[in-house]
Amino acid sequence: METLKDIEDVILVNPQTKEEIEMKSLWKDSQCVILFLRRFGCAFCRLGAKELSLIVPQLKEANVRLVGIGHEELGVQDFIDGKYLDGELYLDLGKKSYTAMKFHKYNYVTIVPTLIAKVARDAYKKSKSVGIKGNLEGDGFQTGGLIVVDKNGEKILFEFRQNNPADNPSNEDILKALNLDSTNVPKLESKDTADLQCDDEDACSKPT
């Protein structure tokens, strides 16, 4: 994506206050990291948001906004309550930005190989090791991504698109795009997983 013109006028809704804003306001006064979430209940999405939140101290120091965008209300309150993303959160209920960004969407046939791909297995193990679970609520076929936008939308500094539902961008790449120190980036600490089991209603083992 070379331009922001296709998404700058998209209306976003604050899920808590119901306030509406234009997307271009996100980068009006500062650089901005925008995470497009594929599904609020997805364990991989929660893992990615939690990892991204680790660099918030650096982002705040550099006056860089961190914003998460979802495309449905289902699961948003659990996502907020779980404190997965240490940033602002908005909804694009018409999926206009997802369409403009041309984020891939799976179907019942194409989603199957992603469930057994190595990146998904590794992400599942990692999410389980840090105590993050998921569920099956919401649209599991949509993919997402992330962009880093320069102040006033002058240019896109970094762009990431999911090839697998378990894909997440590296914090190092995001920091480099912002010309921030990318050495010694903090990592999530593993927990004792002896009692972390997925029951029948838990979809932490599935990217959908």
C-alpha atoms as a printed R data frame, in Angstrom:
    type eleno elety resid chain resno       x       y      z
1   ATOM     1    CA   MET     A     1   0.000   0.000  0.000
2   ATOM     2    CA   GLU     A     2   1.620   3.230 -1.123
3   ATOM     3    CA   THR     A     3  -0.991   5.759 -0.057
4   ATOM     4    CA   LEU     A     4  -3.332   6.390  2.847
5   ATOM     5    CA   LYS     A     5  -5.998   8.064  0.723
6   ATOM     6    CA   ASP     A     6  -8.122   4.910  0.575
7   ATOM     7    CA   ILE     A     7  -8.430   4.666  4.344
8   ATOM     8    CA   GLU     A     8  -8.009   8.190  5.703
9   ATOM     9    CA   ASP     A     9 -11.759   8.960  5.653
10  ATOM    10    CA   VAL     A    10 -12.876   5.658  7.192
11  ATOM    11    CA   ILE     A    11 -15.043   6.243 10.258
12  ATOM    12    CA   LEU     A    12 -13.851   4.505 13.420
13  ATOM    13    CA   VAL     A    13 -15.926   3.993 16.550
14  ATOM    14    CA   ASN     A    14 -14.614   3.920 20.107
15  ATOM    15    CA   PRO     A    15 -16.185   0.713 21.524
16  ATOM    16    CA   GLN     A    16 -16.529   2.205 24.995
17  ATOM    17    CA   THR     A    17 -17.587   5.804 24.410
18  ATOM    18    CA   LYS     A    18 -19.153   5.278 20.933
19  ATOM    19    CA   GLU     A    19 -17.300   8.394 19.773
20  ATOM    20    CA   GLU     A    20 -16.688   8.462 16.034
21  ATOM    21    CA   ILE     A    21 -13.477   9.716 14.434
22  ATOM    22    CA   GLU     A    22 -11.905   9.718 10.991
23  ATOM    23    CA   MET     A    23  -8.940   7.430 10.605
24  ATOM    24    CA   LYS     A    24  -6.712  10.261  9.402
25  ATOM    25    CA   SER     A    25  -6.962  11.841 12.856
26  ATOM    26    CA   LEU     A    26  -4.825   8.982 14.192
27  ATOM    27    CA   TRP     A    27  -1.691  10.325 12.517
28  ATOM    28    CA   LYS     A    28  -2.579  14.011 12.446
29  ATOM    29    CA   ASP     A    29  -0.222  15.137 15.190
30  ATOM    30    CA   SER     A    30   2.184  12.241 15.623
31  ATOM    31    CA   GLN     A    31   3.546   9.045 14.173
32  ATOM    32    CA   CYS     A    32   1.228   6.109 14.676
33  ATOM    33    CA   VAL     A    33   1.404   2.320 14.873
34  ATOM    34    CA   ILE     A    34  -1.905   0.818 13.740
35  ATOM    35    CA   LEU     A    35  -2.669  -2.836 14.394
36  ATOM    36    CA   PHE     A    36  -5.515  -4.340 12.349
37  ATOM    37    CA   LEU     A    37  -6.838  -7.236 14.413
38  ATOM    38    CA   ARG     A    38  -8.361 -10.217 12.646
39  ATOM    39    CA   ARG     A    39 -10.523 -11.292 15.586
40  ATOM    40    CA   PHE     A    40 -10.723 -10.216 19.242
41  ATOM    41    CA   GLY     A    41 -11.058 -13.798 20.514
42  ATOM    42    CA   CYS     A    42  -8.128 -15.138 18.492
43  ATOM    43    CA   ALA     A    43  -5.328 -16.324 20.772
44  ATOM    44    CA   PHE     A    44  -2.740 -15.403 18.159
45  ATOM    45    CA   CYS     A    45  -4.138 -11.871 17.912
46  ATOM    46    CA   ARG     A    46  -4.086 -11.529 21.672
47  ATOM    47    CA   LEU     A    47  -0.516 -12.780 21.732
48  ATOM    48    CA   GLY     A    48   0.522 -10.300 19.056
49  ATOM    49    CA   ALA     A    49  -1.171  -7.420 20.856
50  ATOM    50    CA   LYS     A    50   0.466  -8.379 24.128
51  ATOM    51    CA   GLU     A    51   3.899  -8.546 22.503
52  ATOM    52    CA   LEU     A    52   3.371  -5.230 20.747
53  ATOM    53    CA   SER     A    53   2.465  -3.656 24.080
54  ATOM    54    CA   LEU     A    54   5.946  -4.451 25.376
55  ATOM    55    CA   ILE     A    55   7.400  -1.557 23.377
56  ATOM    56    CA   VAL     A    56   4.799   0.973 24.530
57  ATOM    57    CA   PRO     A    57   7.281   2.716 26.889
58  ATOM    58    CA   GLN     A    58   9.537   3.448 23.900
59  ATOM    59    CA   LEU     A    59   6.599   4.511 21.759
60  ATOM    60    CA   LYS     A    60   5.285   6.882 24.404
61  ATOM    61    CA   GLU     A    61   8.709   8.398 24.946
62  ATOM    62    CA   ALA     A    62   8.896   9.109 21.219
63  ATOM    63    CA   ASN     A    63   5.297  10.409 21.139
64  ATOM    64    CA   VAL     A    64   4.115   7.553 18.909
65  ATOM    65    CA   ARG     A    65   0.476   6.454 19.203
66  ATOM    66    CA   LEU     A    66  -0.428   2.782 19.376
67  ATOM    67    CA   VAL     A    67  -3.894   2.012 18.025
68  ATOM    68    CA   GLY     A    68  -5.715  -1.275 17.575
69  ATOM    69    CA   ILE     A    69  -8.581  -1.623 15.088
70  ATOM    70    CA   GLY     A    70 -11.129  -4.426 14.987
71  ATOM    71    CA   HIS     A    71 -13.966  -5.033 12.549
72  ATOM    72    CA   GLU     A    72 -16.697  -6.380 14.847
73  ATOM    73    CA   GLU     A    73 -18.071  -5.786 18.333
74  ATOM    74    CA   LEU     A    74 -18.129  -9.473 19.239
75  ATOM    75    CA   GLY     A    75 -15.430 -10.154 21.821
76  ATOM    76    CA   VAL     A    76 -14.252  -6.573 22.162
77  ATOM    77    CA   GLN     A    77 -15.117  -6.271 25.857
78  ATOM    78    CA   ASP     A    78 -13.225  -9.453 26.720
79  ATOM    79    CA   PHE     A    79 -10.273  -8.080 24.764
80  ATOM    80    CA   ILE     A    80 -10.408  -4.838 26.727
81  ATOM    81    CA   ASP     A    81 -10.865  -6.593 30.062
82  ATOM    82    CA   GLY     A    82  -7.927  -8.871 29.277
83  ATOM    83    CA   LYS     A    83  -5.699  -5.822 28.766
84  ATOM    84    CA   TYR     A    84  -4.097  -7.399 25.729
85  ATOM    85    CA   LEU     A    85  -3.293  -4.100 24.019
86  ATOM    86    CA   ASP     A    86  -1.770  -1.195 25.914
87  ATOM    87    CA   GLY     A    87  -3.095   1.374 23.489
88  ATOM    88    CA   GLU     A    88  -6.203   2.916 21.968
89  ATOM    89    CA   LEU     A    89  -8.883   0.708 20.448
90  ATOM    90    CA   TYR     A    90 -11.411   1.425 17.701
91  ATOM    91    CA   LEU     A    91 -13.860  -0.451 15.505
92  ATOM    92    CA   ASP     A    92 -14.248  -0.316 11.731
93  ATOM    93    CA   LEU     A    93 -17.635  -1.987 11.622
94  ATOM    94    CA   GLY     A    94 -17.919  -1.729  7.854
95  ATOM    95    CA   LYS     A    95 -14.504  -3.323  7.286
96  ATOM    96    CA   LYS     A    96 -13.768  -0.469  4.897
97  ATOM    97    CA   SER     A    97 -10.138  -0.188  5.932
98  ATOM    98    CA   TYR     A    98  -9.674  -3.972  5.724
99  ATOM    99    CA   THR     A    99 -11.101  -3.942  2.205
100 ATOM   100    CA   ALA     A   100  -9.006  -0.951  1.147
101 ATOM   101    CA   MET     A   101  -5.893  -2.568  2.594
102 ATOM   102    CA   LYS     A   102  -6.800  -5.746  0.665
103 ATOM   103    CA   PHE     A   103  -6.286  -7.981  3.665
104 ATOM   104    CA   HIS     A   104  -6.802 -11.585  2.609
105 ATOM   105    CA   LYS     A   105  -9.890 -13.507  3.688
106 ATOM   106    CA   TYR     A   106  -9.959 -17.298  3.983
107 ATOM   107    CA   ASN     A   107 -12.807 -19.709  3.392
108 ATOM   108    CA   TYR     A   108 -13.593 -23.133  4.832
109 ATOM   109    CA   VAL     A   109 -11.181 -24.801  2.410
110 ATOM   110    CA   THR     A   110  -8.235 -22.407  2.487
111 ATOM   111    CA   ILE     A   111  -8.243 -22.004  6.279
112 ATOM   112    CA   VAL     A   112  -7.495 -25.698  6.880
113 ATOM   113    CA   PRO     A   113  -3.783 -25.725  5.923
114 ATOM   114    CA   THR     A   114  -3.130 -22.757  8.216
115 ATOM   115    CA   LEU     A   115  -4.235 -24.802 11.220
116 ATOM   116    CA   ILE     A   116  -1.322 -27.206 10.868
117 ATOM   117    CA   ALA     A   117   1.337 -24.822  9.547
118 ATOM   118    CA   LYS     A   118   4.512 -24.558 11.608
119 ATOM   119    CA   VAL     A   119   3.983 -20.866 12.303
120 ATOM   120    CA   ALA     A   120   0.574 -21.668 13.802
121 ATOM   121    CA   ARG     A   121   1.909 -24.552 15.906
122 ATOM   122    CA   ASP     A   122   4.753 -22.400 17.207
123 ATOM   123    CA   ALA     A   123   2.418 -19.504 17.989
124 ATOM   124    CA   TYR     A   124   0.026 -21.821 19.810
125 ATOM   125    CA   LYS     A   125   2.851 -23.137 21.991
126 ATOM   126    CA   LYS     A   126   3.997 -19.602 22.706
127 ATOM   127    CA   SER     A   127   0.522 -18.322 23.568
128 ATOM   128    CA   LYS     A   128   0.000 -21.282 25.867
129 ATOM   129    CA   SER     A   129   3.391 -20.732 27.544
130 ATOM   130    CA   VAL     A   130   2.432 -17.161 28.496
131 ATOM   131    CA   GLY     A   131  -1.082 -18.089 29.605
132 ATOM   132    CA   ILE     A   132  -3.026 -16.616 26.689
133 ATOM   133    CA   LYS     A   133  -6.136 -18.457 25.531
134 ATOM   134    CA   GLY     A   134  -8.722 -17.772 22.856
135 ATOM   135    CA   ASN     A   135 -12.217 -18.692 21.712
136 ATOM   136    CA   LEU     A   136 -14.159 -19.290 18.510
137 ATOM   137    CA   GLU     A   137 -16.276 -16.148 18.640
138 ATOM   138    CA   GLY     A   138 -16.284 -13.908 15.589
139 ATOM   139    CA   ASP     A   139 -15.118 -13.983 11.974
140 ATOM   140    CA   GLY     A   140 -12.211 -16.394 11.836
141 ATOM   141    CA   PHE     A   141 -11.642 -16.018  8.102
142 ATOM   142    CA   GLN     A   142 -10.472 -12.397  8.065
143 ATOM   143    CA   THR     A   143  -6.762 -11.578  8.240
144 ATOM   144    CA   GLY     A   144  -5.164  -8.364  9.429
145 ATOM   145    CA   GLY     A   145  -1.855  -6.612  9.599
146 ATOM   146    CA   LEU     A   146  -0.043  -3.523 10.814
147 ATOM   147    CA   ILE     A   147   1.159  -0.220  9.445
148 ATOM   148    CA   VAL     A   148   3.432   2.464 10.848
149 ATOM   149    CA   VAL     A   149   2.413   5.906  9.618
150 ATOM   150    CA   ASP     A   150   4.532   9.041  9.667
151 ATOM   151    CA   LYS     A   151   3.239  12.246 11.235
152 ATOM   152    CA   ASN     A   152   0.525  13.933  9.154
153 ATOM   153    CA   GLY     A   153   0.343  10.836  6.985
154 ATOM   154    CA   GLU     A   154   3.321  11.903  4.919
155 ATOM   155    CA   LYS     A   155   4.205   8.281  4.225
156 ATOM   156    CA   ILE     A   156   3.860   4.700  5.397
157 ATOM   157    CA   LEU     A   157   7.058   3.798  7.212
158 ATOM   158    CA   PHE     A   158   6.334   0.077  7.586
159 ATOM   159    CA   GLU     A   159   3.666  -2.337  6.426
160 ATOM   160    CA   PHE     A   160   2.933  -5.904  7.495
161 ATOM   161    CA   ARG     A   161   0.299  -8.316  6.197
162 ATOM   162    CA   GLN     A   162  -0.614 -11.698  7.611
163 ATOM   163    CA   ASN     A   163   0.072 -14.685  5.379
164 ATOM   164    CA   ASN     A   164  -1.068 -16.988  8.160
165 ATOM   165    CA   PRO     A   165  -3.528 -16.098 10.953
166 ATOM   166    CA   ALA     A   166  -0.700 -16.669 13.425
167 ATOM   167    CA   ASP     A   167   1.651 -14.161 11.775
168 ATOM   168    CA   ASN     A   168   2.625 -11.094 13.792
169 ATOM   169    CA   PRO     A   169   5.216  -8.410 12.958
170 ATOM   170    CA   SER     A   170   8.403  -8.198 14.990
171 ATOM   171    CA   ASN     A   171   8.829  -5.365 17.446
172 ATOM   172    CA   GLU     A   172  12.348  -4.916 16.142
173 ATOM   173    CA   ASP     A   173  11.072  -4.114 12.644
174 ATOM   174    CA   ILE     A   174   8.540  -1.642 14.012
175 ATOM   175    CA   LEU     A   175  11.136   0.161 16.103
176 ATOM   176    CA   LYS     A   176  13.585   0.288 13.197
177 ATOM   177    CA   ALA     A   177  10.910   1.863 10.997
178 ATOM   178    CA   LEU     A   178  10.513   4.577 13.624
179 ATOM   179    CA   ASN     A   179  14.286   5.031 13.971
180 ATOM   180    CA   LEU     A   180  14.103   3.906 17.579
181 ATOM   181    CA   ASP     A   181  16.503   1.631 19.459
182 ATOM   182    CA   SER     A   182  15.697  -1.959 18.483
183 ATOM   183    CA   THR     A   183  18.286  -3.639 20.677
184 ATOM   184    CA   ASN     A   184  17.340  -5.478 23.855
185 ATOM   185    CA   VAL     A   185  13.635  -5.486 23.006
186 ATOM   186    CA   PRO     A   186  11.687  -7.024 25.925
187 ATOM   187    CA   LYS     A   187  10.055 -10.426 25.511
188 ATOM   188    CA   LEU     A   188   7.012 -12.007 27.112
189 ATOM   189    CA   GLU     A   189   7.892 -14.226 30.045
190 ATOM   190    CA   SER     A   190   6.653 -17.799 30.028
191 ATOM   191    CA   LYS     A   191   4.451 -19.023 32.839
192 ATOM   192    CA   ASP     A   192   4.154 -22.418 34.469
193 ATOM   193    CA   THR     A   193   1.982 -24.171 31.903
194 ATOM   194    CA   ALA     A   194   1.372 -27.372 33.830
195 ATOM   195    CA   ASP     A   195  -2.209 -26.350 34.531
196 ATOM   196    CA   LEU     A   196  -2.857 -24.495 31.282
197 ATOM   197    CA   GLN     A   197  -5.141 -26.889 29.435
198 ATOM   198    CA   CYS     A   198  -7.503 -26.153 26.541
199 ATOM   199    CA   ASP     A   199 -10.972 -27.452 27.304
200 ATOM   200    CA   ASP     A   200 -13.673 -28.217 24.748
201 ATOM   201    CA   GLU     A   201 -14.867 -24.611 24.625
202 ATOM   202    CA   ASP     A   202 -11.404 -23.120 24.364
203 ATOM   203    CA   ALA     A   203 -10.057 -22.482 20.909
204 ATOM   204    CA   CYS     A   204  -6.560 -21.475 21.911
205 ATOM   205    CA   SER     A   205  -5.283 -24.256 19.712
206 ATOM   206    CA   LYS     A   206  -7.028 -22.870 16.638
207 ATOM   207    CA   PRO     A   207  -6.260 -19.702 14.677
208 ATOM   208    CA   THR     A   208  -9.887 -19.369 13.580
